[in-house]
Every structure is written in C-alpha cells, then in structure tokens.
Amino acid sequence: MSGDDAAGRSDAEVFAAVTNGRKPVPVPPTGSGTGNRFPEPPGTAGTSPPLFESLTDFLARIKDLPPLSWLIREVVPDSGNLLIVAAPGVGKTYLALIIAKRAAEAGRPSFLVFEEGRPRSMFDRFTALGFLPDTLVHIAHRKGVRLGDAAIREQIAEHLRAHEAPVLVLDPFSSLFLGNENDTEAVNEAKEHIQALATINPRALIVLVHHTSKAGERGEGPLIYAARGSTVLSGWADMQVNLTREDTPRHSGLVSFVAQVAKGRDGETAQRHLFTLSLADGTVTIEDVTETTAQDKEQQVRRVLASATLPPNKAQLAKMVGGRRQVAFRTINAMEERGEIKWEGRGYVLAPGTAAGHSQVEEG
C-alpha cells in the first residue's frame, strides 16, 4: 500500500477521518516510502491458511526478528503487548505520550487513539513534553473509536501493515469497549479484536490503557489482578505495568508516578521505576527504586516485630506491615531465608542482633 489511498488521502488523514463525515484531525504526514511491509502471503487471499507450519518454516520466518529489547528499559518493551493499569489522574496518558516520544526519537511512528481528555488539555500535554509539530505521531482524539467496529479496525490495520515498527496506543479500554467489563466472554471478544491487530506486524508495540479496580486502588490482592473487570486483559499482555501516584511539591510543575511491573512474560517482575516529568521544560527522569522500596518494606517488618507484644503469624504480620499482602509475604519470606527473622512459638520474632545491627547502621 502506498502513502495515499485511491481517494488521494494520506495515511494520516485516513486514520483521523473515522466516521460520520467528521473533520479529520490535523496530523503530521507520514512521509514517503512507507509501502505495505506486511502484505498477505501470495495465494492466501480468500482462503484459509494452514493451521500448522513446520518447525523449519517457523524458525526461518522469525529468525531475523530482533531479540527482546526495551523502548524504556525494564518498563516498556520494544514490541509486543503492553497493558498499563492506573487510576484516573495518576499518569497513564503521560506514560503513553512518553512512549510515543521515545518511539519518535527512534524513528518509529506512533498512532494514538485517545478517547478521554479535553482538546486543550491534550495540547498542553504535548507542548509540555516538547513534541514538535512534525514528530512521527498521529492522533485520533475523541473520535468514537470502538473495538467492535470492523471498519475502524481495518483503518488501524493498514497503518500497522504499512510501517516497519509502529506503536499503537489505545486509551482507555473502557471507552473503546462499551460492554460489561466483568463479562469474560464479552471482554474476550474485545481482546480478540486487539490481538488481531497485534498479530499483523511482529515488530509493532500495542499499548492498551486500562483503569484499576477499587481493590487495586486500595493496594489489595495480587498486582496482576489490579485491572478493573475481567482478568482476560492481563492474560493477553506480554507485560503489565501498574501506576501509582507520587506526591510532588505544590506549584512545582512536576508530575510523578511509580510504574511497577506486575507481569513480564519474557523477563523479571516487581521492578519499580519512578517517573518525574517537568511540565516547564519537558524533561523526564526515570529512577529505578526497586531496591529502595524493598528496603523500606523490610524496615517496616523490623519495626513491627520490634514493637509487637506477641509474635504474629505471617498473615498477622503482613496485615500489620500494610500494603499488598503478596508484597509483604515476599518480604517476610526473603528475610526468613536470610535469617533476619525466625519462627518462634506461634509467630515471627527478630533474630538476635538484627534490630541492634540495623539501628547502628541508621545512627551511623
């Protein structure tokens, strides 16, 4: 496919002109030389391809794909399916824009479907992050995009086919899917629509933004189940990142949130990275706070045990420490393995010398 359709419209115009004859959103041109890089195999039009292929054919077909790498190290993969889970106002759209900017810096186009946010607010966010008008970003803002609309999906599919390594952001799922989020069958159908797009181009990064559940906002339950509604979307994701807000000084012009990896199909999990955005100059700093967070949680365990009148069992200790039970359990297990705490009688106590040793470190 060339950069223009039969009606003479550019890729960007086709993507922006969604339905009902509404005026297309002005977007930068995609440039020349973006023909269909992922056409259907010859001879398959109108037929069903074989279900299985030989291992030889499979390995030959994928051997030149790049190894796992990162668009944002340990947080956003270079390709595959990424699920971002956050409460309203935490920073999920900012993270989506950071992803788009990183992709543009690498020469990759991004196609952003945003169904929330006032137009002026979006303008301010793009401006604050230093996007230039000719950046490789194309946006469909509040166009009523629905995952169940086959015509819309085909427009998106054309862009995924036409570019070598595109990024597609769908934000948020609740606006793209109007069914019952707790209905597994309905959500599974929506997931299949997204996956059909994801399989078009093995180099593409598909980013789906979703809201957290009430229990997730309270820090209850496993991290991977923090998303609202059915767990189908967490199963779909190669990687899931949960966002939590971090306080910043008033009138500082800073936005801050922690991105915690809840699922990594091809890598580690539980990494925590602190993102801080300056709305004054568009700078973004990313700090790995995984070890700091683990140390803080261990210190909470020590303080609880030092002040406990009776040795608590694991469930009681986790409740006294606070936060997610799974995180507290993991901390307790690690400290027990290292011999810093031990089971005595009916509960846990600090190992001899542990409390004194840490107080000396703190005082020193």
C-alpha positions, 0 to 999 in steps of 0.5 A: 500500500502506498502513502495515499489511498485511491481517494488521494488521502494520506495515511494520516488523514485516513486514520483521523477521518473515522466516521460520520463525515467528521473533520479529520484531525490535523496530523503530521504526514507520514512521509514517503516510502512507507509501502505495505511491509506486511502484505498477505502471503501470495495465494492466501487471499480468500482462503484459509491458511494452514493451521500448522507450519513446520518447525523449519518454516517457523524458525526461518520466518522469525529468525531475523526478528530482533531479540527482546529489547526495551523502548524504556528499559525494564518498563516498556518493551520494544514490541509486543503487548503492553497493558498499563493499569492506573487510576484516573489522574495518576499518569497513564496518558503521560506514560503513553505520550512518553512512549510515543516520544521515545518511539519518535526519537527512534524513528518509529511512528506512533498512532494514538487513539485517545478517547478521554481528555479535553482538546486543550488539555491534550495540547498542553500535554504535548507542548509540555513534553516538547513534541514538535509539530512534525514528530512521527505521531498521529492522533485520533482524539475523541473520535468514537473509536470502538473495538467492535467496529470492523471498519475502524479496525481495518483503518488501524490495520493498514497503518500497522501493515504499512510501517516497519515498527509502529506503536499503537496506543489505545486509551482507555479500554473502557471507552473503546469497549462499551460492554460489561467489563466483568463479562469474560466472554464479552471482554474476550471478544474485545481482546480478540479484536486487539490481538488481531491487530497485534498479530499483523506486524511482529515488530509493532508495540500495542499499548492498551490503557486500562483503569484499576479496580477499587481493590487495586486502588486500595493496594489489595490482592495480587498486582496482576489482578489490579485491572478493573473487570475481567482478568482476560486483559492481563492474560493477553499482555506480554507485560503489565505495568501498574501506576501509582501516584507520587506526591510532588511539591505544590506549584512545582510543575512536576508530575510523578508516578511509580510504574511497577511491573506486575507481569513480564512474560519474557523477563523479571517482575516487581521492578519499580521505576519512578517517573518525574516529568517537568511540565516547564521544560519537558524533561523526564527522569526515570529512577529505578527504586526497586531496591529502595522500596524493598528496603523500606518494606523490610524496615517496616517488618523490623519495626513491627516485630520490634514493637509487637507484644506477641509474635504474629503469624505471617498473615498477622504480620503482613496485615500489620506491615500494610500494603499488598499482602503478596508484597509483604509475604515476599518480604517476610519470606526473603528475610526468613531465608536470610535469617533476619527473622525466625519462627518462634512459638506461634509467630515471627520474632527478630533474630538476635542482633538484627534490630541492634545491627540495623539501628547502628547502621541508621545512627551511623 
